[in-house]
Amino acid sequence: MTQTHSTKPNPVILLIEDDSQIRRFLRTTLTSNGYTLIESTSGQDGLHQVSAQRPDLIILDLGLPDMDGLAVTEQLRAWTGTPILVLSARDKEGDKVKALDLGADDYLTKPFGTEELLARIRVGLRHLQQAIHIETPIFTVENVRVDLEHRHVFVDDQEVHLTPIEYKLLTTLIRFADRVVTQRQLLKEIWGPSYDEETHYLRIYMGQLRHKLEADPAQPRFLITEPGVGYRLKADS
């Protein structure tokens, strides 16, 4: 069943978090910005609330008292496509990558600021809209235009030649626009499952792609590296 998040006047967010200070902060921030908040302090109750309340977006802490947040992510993805925004401690980078590989949409590293939180939520709520948008034949970011139907790429209206691998890397990032895509996800999508450890491939081809598309490849504006995790095509400028 397709959910249309943007039509609701007050999108419903389920927060699965046992830290009372973070819950208090998020309660104040989200309700004052027009969101309806449901709170859960454990993984099992969170799973129940997703089923019962059908939220528009889930904010999930990985360090829950009763079960691993990774297990919660895996169970949720078995039956729902509701966007999941993971909360991750700075020293839990491996868990963050695993959560994304299991199907989480994005992550926030603790501590995080209000503006970044709200931006990540907006991205999550646009997830389904973006999936529809990518079906349209033209994708534009900055001064780059990609004709997905005819497989042409333009920078400032000048056509740029991409190799088949570069083009597949670009279109994979477009498909997940504004969402982090892990290195393993990209390697499996582009080269196949037997290449999921060959991270140097990504560094090489991402460097080539930036040189062809970014005004300043050393300081990319839209082909963004998420250190230790993967890459994000930043379409939300």
N, C-alpha and C positions, 0 to 999 in steps of 0.2 A: 504494500500500500504506500503510495507516494504522499509524503507530508510536505506542505507548503508553508515553511517557517515564516516567510516574510509577510504573510497576510494577517498574522496574529498581532493585535495591538500590543500585547504584553507577552513576548516569547517566554516560555517556561524553561527554566534552567534547573537541573538537578545537580546539587553539589554533594559529592560523596567524599567526606573529609572528617577526620576525627579530631583535628586540632581546633580547639574552641576559639583561639585568637584569629586564626585564618577564617573560620566560619563567620565570626563577627565582622571582620573586615569586608568579606565578600557580601555578606547580608546587606551592610550599609551601602556598599558601592553599587551592587546590582539593582537593588530596589529603587535607589535614587536615580538610576538611569533607565527606569521603565521596564525592568525585567521582573518576572514572577519567580521567586526562588523556593525550591523544595530542598530540604536539608536531610542528609543521611550520614550517620557516623560509622557505618560498617559496610563491608562489601556485600554481605548477604542481604541486608536491608536495602542497600542501593539497587541490587538486582531486582528485588521485589518492587521498589518504587518505579524503576524504569518500566516494568511490565504494567503496573497499575496506573501510573500518571502519564505515560507517553510524553516525556519532556521533549523540547525542541533541541536541547543541547545538554551534554553531560560534562561536568567538570569533575575529574577523578584524581584523587591523591593515590600515589602508588603505595605509600606506607600505611596501610590500614591495619587495625588491630586483629581482625579475625581471618583475613585472607589476603593474599598478594594482589595488588592492583593489576598486575599482569594477568592473573587468572580471571579477574573481573572483566578486563578488556576482551580476553579470549571468549568468555562466555557470552558477553554482549554481542560480539561480532558473529556469533553463531546464528543470531536471529534478528538483529536490528542494525540498520545503517545510520542510526542517530549519531550526529557528530560527537566525538569524544575529545575533550581537551584535557591532557594529562598534566598534573602538577608533579614536578620532579625536583628532588633535592640536588644541589650542585654536584655532590659526589656520587650521584646515581646515574651517570651517563649511560652505562650499559643497560640499565633497566629502561631508560628513556628510549633508547634505540629499539629494544625488544618490544616495548609498548607500541611504537610506531609500526614495526614490522607485523605486529599482531592485528593492526587495523585502526589504532588511534589516529586521529586526524592532525593533531598538533600538540604542542607542549608548551608549558611555561616553567622556567627554572626559578625556584625559590631562592631569595626573595624576589618579588616582581612588583612592578608599578601599576597604578590604576590604568593609565592610558594604554599600556601594552596589553593588559588584561582585556580591556574593552575592545581593542583592535582585534585580538585573537578571537574573541567571541563573535564579532561581526563577520570575520572570515568563516568561522564555523557555521554560522547561520546562513551564509551565502553558498555553502557547499553544494547543495542540490541545484541552486540556480546556476552556479558555475558549470556544473556537469551538463546542463541544458545548453548553456552558452557555447561550450566547446563544440557542440554539434553544428554550430553555425560555421560557414566556410572561412570567415576572416577573424583572426585574432590579432589584436594590436596591444603593444606595450611600449611605452616611451616612443621612440621614432622607428620602431621595428614593426613591420606588418607581415603576418604569415597567412598565406592563402592555403588553407588546409586541403581544399578540394583539388587544387592543381599542383600542390607541393612546391610553391614558390615562396621565397623569403626576400623581403625588401628592407633596406635601411635607407631612410630619407628618400624613398621612392626609387632607389637604385637596387636592382636585383643582386643578391649575394648568393654565390654558390656554396652550398653545404654538402659535405659528403653524406652518404646514407646513414652512417652512424651519428654524425652531428645532427642531422635532421631528426632522427629517431629520439635522440637525447632531448632535443628542444621540444618536440611534440609530446613526449612523456611528461616533461615539466609543465607544459601548457595544460595537459589533461588534469594535473593536480595544482593548478595555479593558486598561488598564495598559501599553499600547504607544504610543509616540509616533506621531502621524499628521502628515505634513507638510502645510503649507498647500496645496501644489499637489494633493496627494491629496484633501484635503477639498473644495477648489474643484471638482475634476473630478467627484467623487462627487455633490455637491449641486447645482452649477449647470451642469456640463457642461465638456467639454474647452476650449471657447473662452473660458472664464473663469479659466484657471489662473494668471493674473497679477493678478487682482483681489483682492489680499490685504485691502483695506479692508473688503470684504464680511464677511470672517471676523471682523475686529475688532468690527464693529458687532453682528453676530448673536451672537458669543460674549459680548459685554457684556450683551446682552439676556437671554441664557440664564442667565448668572450672577446677574443681578438677580432672576430668577424662582426660581432653585433654590438658590443659595448663601446661607448665613446672613449672610456678610459678603462681598459681591461684590468689594470691594477686596483682600481676602485670601482667595482661593478655596481650598477644602480638597480639591476633587476635580476641578474643571475647570481643569487646570493649563496654563499657557503654557510651552512650551519655546522660549526666546528665539532668534529667528532661524531656527527650524526649523518649529514647528507647535504642536500641542496634544496633551495626554494626559488621558484620563479615569482618574483614580487610584482604582481600585476596591480596591487592596490597601492597606487602612488598618491 
